[in-house]
């Protein structure tokens, strides 16, 4: 018998987690189903590219809950699972997955102080998409946020000599500000472009949503230090898996 959700709907989920930004970000669409087990809380939702499952709580009970959901057919093959931090050994013991990404979800509700170079930040149009892709290929080749990504509301960038050298995407879903694809071309790094771009867009998203958030790979210590310096001091560690 398929497992029965413990609650259904985004409103019920947000009430249980006191409106946590991560839950707001990941629980979209009308079909939000929530599950509880031994202190673990998980929910399934539909994203632009199919089903996703996310969670809050301690890693071990969340992994056990996801394993149960997978075994009972509530999670389909190919579904992305977003859990608290798990080691690769813990993942192998708990869940069949072919991708294991460790990253941190960061957020802030406080607008950062002005930063030199913010006045150079401009909205980029479709004609700039090749330039955006070139910067990402150079500086952030594994980014899943690319031109043409239906999750991106708008690309922004900084030009030097008429050439796009820094980019970032506004990928804000479900009433939560979210920055993605923040990258500076290798030849233009060290000039404050990343800080200027992030500062300007963080202020924009806080004005619109009251919160700005982003994700960064956990081994990217340079980026983590920058974002924390700009006020992204609230964070939770994540491990993302693709179910097989």
N, C-alpha and C positions, 0 to 999 in steps of 0.2 A: 504494500500500500504506500502511495506517495506521501511524503511528509506534508503535514498541514501547516501553513503559515501561522505564526503566533499573533501577527497583526498585519493589516493591509492598509496601504496608503502612506503617502509622504507626510501628511500632518501627524499621524500617529507616531511615525519614526522620529520626527523632529521633536515631538513632545517628550519622547523617552530620552533623548540625548541633549535636551535643553538647547536646541537649535544649533548644534555644533557645526562650524563652517564646513568640515569635511563631509558630514552627512548631507548638508544642504547642497554641496557641490555634486555629489555622486548619485543622489537619489532624484532622478528626473523621470518625466513621463507619468502616465496615469497608473501604470502597473508596478507599483512598489510593494514588495512582499517582504515582511520581516520575520526573523527567526531568533529564538532565544534558547540557549543551552548552557547550563553550568556557568553562568556569568558572562557568556559570550553573546554578542549581538551582531547579527549580520543581516544584510538586505540585498535583494536583487532588484534590478532596474533595467531599462532599455536605453542604451546609448546610441549615438549615430551609426555605429558599426556593429550593433548587435547587443546581446545581453552582457551585463556586468554584475559582479557581486562585490560588495564592499563590507567593511566591518570596523567595529571599535571594540576594545577590550584587550585582554592578555592574549599573547600569541598562541599558547598551547590549546586553550579551550576554543579559540576561533578556528584553528586548524582542524580540530576534532569536529566542530560544527560543519565546516565546509566539506570535510570528508563524508560526513553523514548525508549532507545535501546532495553531494555528487553520487553517492551510492544509491540514493533513493530517487534519482532522476530529476531533482529540482535544479541542478546545474548541468548544462549541456556541454559536450565537447567543444572546445574552442572558446568557451566563456573566460573572460578575464576576471581573476580573483585578486582583490586588494586587501591584504591582511596586515596586522602588526608585524614587526620585523621577525623573520624566520631565517635560520641558517639553511644552507643547501642540504645539509644532512637531515634537518627537521622536515624540510619540504619533501625530500625523497621518502621519508618514513610515513608522511601523512597523506600526500596528494600526488597523483600522476600529473606532471606538468613538464612542458618543454621550454619554458622561458622562466627565468628567475631574475628580477630586477629589484635592487635595493635603492630606495629613494626616500627623501623626506618631504612631507607636506608642510609648508610654512605659511603663516598668515599674519596680517596686522590690521588693526582698525585705526591706527594713528597715522596721519599724513606725515611723510618725511619732510625734513627741512629742505629748502631750495638747494639745488645743486648746479654748479657751473655747467653750461652746455645744454640745459633743458630747452632753451629757446630754439635749438637746432632740431628738435624732435618734430617730425612731420608724419602725417598719415600717408601711406603708400597705396597706390592704386594697382589695378590689374596689370598695367603696363610695366610695373616694377617687380612682378612676380619672379621673373628670371633672375633679377638681381637679389631678391630675397633668398631664392634657392641657392644661389652661388655662395652667399654668406653662410648659410646653414651647412652646405656641403663642406665648406672650409673649416668652420669653427665648431659646428655641432652636428656632425654627420648622422648621428643615430637618433636625432629628434624625430618624433612621430608627428609633430606639428609642421606642416609644409604648406606652401601655396596650393590651394585647391581643397584643403582640409575643411569639411563642412562645419567643423566646430569653431573655426576662427571667425570672429565678427569683423576684425580689422587688423591689418598689419601696419606697424609703425616703424620708422627708421631714422637714421642720421646719415646725411651725405657729407662727403669730403670731395671737393672739386667736382661736384655733380655726380659722384659715384656713391651708391649705397654701401656703407661700411659697417652699419650696426642695425639689427632688426629685433623686433619682438612682436608677438601676436597677442591680441586680446581674445582670449578663449573663455569668455565668461558665460557659464550656463547656470540656469536654475536660480538666478538672483544672487550669485556669488561672483565677485571679481576674481579673475584668474588669468595670470600671465603665462605665456608659453613661448618656446622657441626664441629665448633671449640669447643673442649671439653677436659677437663682434669679430669681423674679419681679422685674421692673424696679423696682417700688415698694419692694422689700425689699433691694436690692443695697447693698453697702458696709457691711454689718453683720456680716460674717464667716460668714454661713450656708454659703456654698460651701466654705470652708475647713473648717468644723466637720463638715459632711456628708462631705466627701471623706476627712478624717482618720479619722473613726469607721469608715467602710466599708473604707478601706484596711487598717486594723488588723484588722478582722473577716476580710477575705479572706486576709491574710497568715497569720492563725491557722489558717484552713481549708486553704489551698493552698500556703503558703510563698512566694507571689508575688501581687502585685496589679498590674494593668495597665489602661490606658485608651487611647483614641484622641482626638486633638484636631486640629481643622483648623489647618493651618500658619500661617494669617494671624490666628489668635486669640491674639495675643501676651499678652493679659492672662491668659487661662486657662493658657497655657504657663508663664508666670512663677509662677503660683500652684502648679501641679502640681510644678514643679521645686523650689520652696521647701518643699513637703511631702515631698520625697525621691524624686520620679520623675526621677532623673538619667540613667537608661539609656534610650536612645531610638534609633529608626531612622526615617528619612523614608519615607513611602509615597505612591504615586500609585495610585488605584483607577479602573479603567475598566470600562465595560460594553460587551461585544463586540457588534457589529452585523454 
